[in-house]
Amino acid sequence: MSRQAVVLLLIVLAFGILVPWYKGVAFLDPRMIVAYACLALLFVAPASAEAFASRQSAALNKIFKVVAYGWGITLLILLSALVTINLTKWQGEILTPPLQVCAAALLFSLTASIAIAAFSAVLARHLSAGAVKMVLRFGFLVVLLAFAFSSRMPDEWQIFLSDHTTRRAITRLAWEGAAVFAVIAGLLLLLVVRQHGQWRGWR
């Protein structure tokens, strides 16, 4: 078994079994579902940087393969987590998060993954694979720091955030985010096609 396969197996075991087993029914919180859906970005970002290191012409094929890889693993982890919850916390009926939350979160992660992969393809035309990874990692670091220091934000900002972390607000934000990333992804894909010469990228 390759090193990458072992790492993926450990990730699935940790996030698909151990975390939901520890969290219990609390795992079904919309914030947790959205966070899990966003795991796709952590798979897509480094994979896309590696995929475009060779700078070959099959850009669009690579984008969709990378997205299928990252988003597929995330879907597997989320399904494993839901199975774990139902096996360990069975209450006489199937436990699932609200369908709208799942649909919005997964669509958001899908469109964001496509945008990230397409952005990597654009950067790869001008930067090395290492530089692309550095740019993506810096972006994720900024997001993580924003979450880490959110408790030190002004009171007005914290009140605003608390008002936007209800189930309805999270679902709405996920739908809106999916729409925004869909537009961004579309524009970046057009740029990729243009950079790689009309429809050559489909080969």
C-alpha positions in Angstrom: 0.0 0.0 0.0 1.4 3.4 -1.0 2.1 6.1 1.5 -0.7 8.3 0.1 -3.2 5.5 0.5 -2.1 5.0 4.1 -2.5 8.7 4.8 -6.0 8.7 3.2 -7.0 5.7 5.2 -5.9 7.3 8.4 -7.8 10.5 7.5 -11.0 8.5 6.8 -10.6 6.6 10.1 -10.0 9.8 12.1 -12.7 12.0 10.6 -15.1 9.3 9.4 -15.2 7.2 12.6 -13.3 8.6 15.6 -14.5 12.2 15.5 -18.2 11.4 15.0 -18.0 8.7 17.6 -16.5 11.2 20.1 -18.9 14.0 19.2 -22.0 11.9 19.2 -25.3 13.5 18.1 -23.6 16.9 18.4 -21.8 16.0 15.1 -25.1 16.7 13.3 -24.7 20.4 14.1 -24.9 22.4 10.8 -21.5 24.1 11.6 -19.9 20.6 11.8 -21.5 19.5 8.5 -20.2 22.6 6.7 -16.7 22.2 8.2 -16.6 18.6 7.0 -17.8 19.6 3.5 -15.0 22.1 3.4 -12.4 19.3 3.9 -12.6 18.9 0.1 -10.6 22.1 -0.2 -7.7 20.6 1.8 -7.5 17.7 -0.6 -8.0 19.7 -3.8 -5.5 22.5 -3.1 -2.3 20.4 -2.9 -3.5 17.8 -5.4 -4.1 20.6 -8.0 -0.7 22.2 -7.4 0.9 18.8 -8.1 -1.3 18.1 -11.1 -0.3 21.3 -12.9 3.4 21.0 -12.2 4.0 19.4 -15.6 2.1 22.2 -17.4 0.7 19.9 -19.9 -2.3 20.9 -22.1 -5.0 18.7 -20.6 -5.9 21.4 -18.1 -9.7 20.9 -17.9 -9.4 17.1 -17.6 -7.0 17.6 -14.7 -9.2 20.1 -13.0 -12.2 17.8 -13.0 -10.1 14.7 -12.0 -8.6 16.6 -9.0 -12.1 17.9 -7.9 -13.6 14.4 -8.3 -10.7 13.1 -6.1 -11.0 15.7 -3.4 -14.7 16.0 -3.3 -15.2 12.2 -3.5 -13.0 11.6 -0.5 -14.9 14.2 1.4 -18.2 12.6 0.5 -16.8 9.2 1.7 -15.7 10.7 5.0 -19.1 12.4 5.6 -21.0 9.2 4.7 -18.7 7.2 7.0 -19.4 9.7 9.8 -23.1 9.4 9.4 -22.9 5.6 9.5 -20.8 5.8 12.6 -23.3 8.1 14.3 -26.2 5.8 13.5 -24.3 2.6 14.6 -23.0 4.1 17.9 -26.0 6.4 18.8 -28.9 4.5 17.4 -32.3 5.9 18.7 -34.7 3.8 16.7 -34.6 6.0 13.6 -31.9 7.1 11.1 -30.1 10.1 12.4 -29.1 12.6 9.6 -28.5 16.4 9.5 -31.2 18.4 7.7 -31.2 17.7 3.9 -31.0 21.4 3.0 -27.9 21.8 5.2 -26.2 18.8 3.5 -27.1 19.9 0.0 -26.0 23.5 0.5 -22.7 22.5 2.2 -21.8 19.9 -0.4 -22.7 22.3 -3.3 -20.6 25.0 -1.7 -17.6 22.6 -1.3 -18.0 21.4 -4.9 -18.0 24.9 -6.4 -15.2 26.1 -4.1 -13.2 23.1 -5.1 -13.6 23.8 -8.8 -12.6 27.4 -8.2 -9.5 26.4 -6.2 -8.4 23.8 -8.9 -9.0 26.3 -11.7 -7.1 29.0 -9.8 -4.2 26.6 -9.4 -4.2 25.9 -13.1 -4.1 29.7 -13.8 -1.2 30.1 -11.3 0.7 27.1 -12.8 1.1 29.0 -16.1 3.3 31.5 -14.3 4.6 29.9 -11.1 6.2 26.6 -10.1 4.3 23.9 -8.2 6.0 24.9 -5.0 5.0 28.5 -5.4 1.4 27.6 -6.1 1.3 25.5 -3.0 2.7 28.4 -1.0 0.0 30.8 -2.3 -2.7 28.3 -1.4 -1.3 27.5 2.0 -1.0 31.3 2.8 -4.7 31.7 1.8 -5.7 28.8 4.1 -3.5 30.2 6.9 -5.3 33.6 6.7 -8.6 31.9 7.0 -7.5 29.7 10.0 -6.0 32.8 11.8 -9.3 34.6 11.3 -11.2 31.8 13.0 -8.5 31.4 15.7 -8.7 35.1 16.7 -12.4 35.5 16.2 -12.9 35.7 20.0 -10.8 38.9 20.0 -12.9 40.6 17.5 -14.9 43.7 18.5 -18.2 42.9 20.3 -20.2 44.2 17.3 -18.5 41.7 15.0 -18.9 38.8 17.4 -22.7 39.6 17.8 -22.9 39.7 14.0 -21.2 36.3 13.7 -23.4 34.7 16.4 -26.5 35.9 14.5 -25.2 34.2 11.4 -24.4 30.8 12.9 -28.0 29.5 13.2 -29.0 26.6 11.0 -31.1 28.8 8.7 -28.3 31.4 8.4 -25.6 28.8 7.8 -27.7 27.1 5.1 -28.4 30.5 3.4 -24.7 31.5 3.5 -23.7 28.1 2.1 -26.2 28.5 -0.8 -25.0 32.1 -1.4 -21.3 31.0 -1.2 -22.0 28.2 -3.7 -23.4 30.7 -6.1 -20.5 33.1 -5.7 -17.9 30.3 -6.2 -19.9 29.0 -9.2 -19.4 32.3 -10.9 -15.8 32.5 -9.9 -15.1 29.0 -11.1 -16.8 29.7 -14.4 -14.7 32.7 -15.0 -11.5 30.9 -14.1 -12.4 27.9 -16.3 -12.9 30.3 -19.2 -9.5 31.8 -18.5 -7.9 28.3 -18.3 -9.4 27.4 -21.7 -8.2 30.6 -23.2 -4.7 30.2 -21.7 -4.4 26.6 -23.0 -5.6 27.4 -26.4 -9.4 27.2 -27.1 -10.5 23.6 -26.6 -7.1 21.9 -26.5 -7.6 21.4 -22.7 -10.3 18.8 -23.4 -7.7 16.4 -24.9 
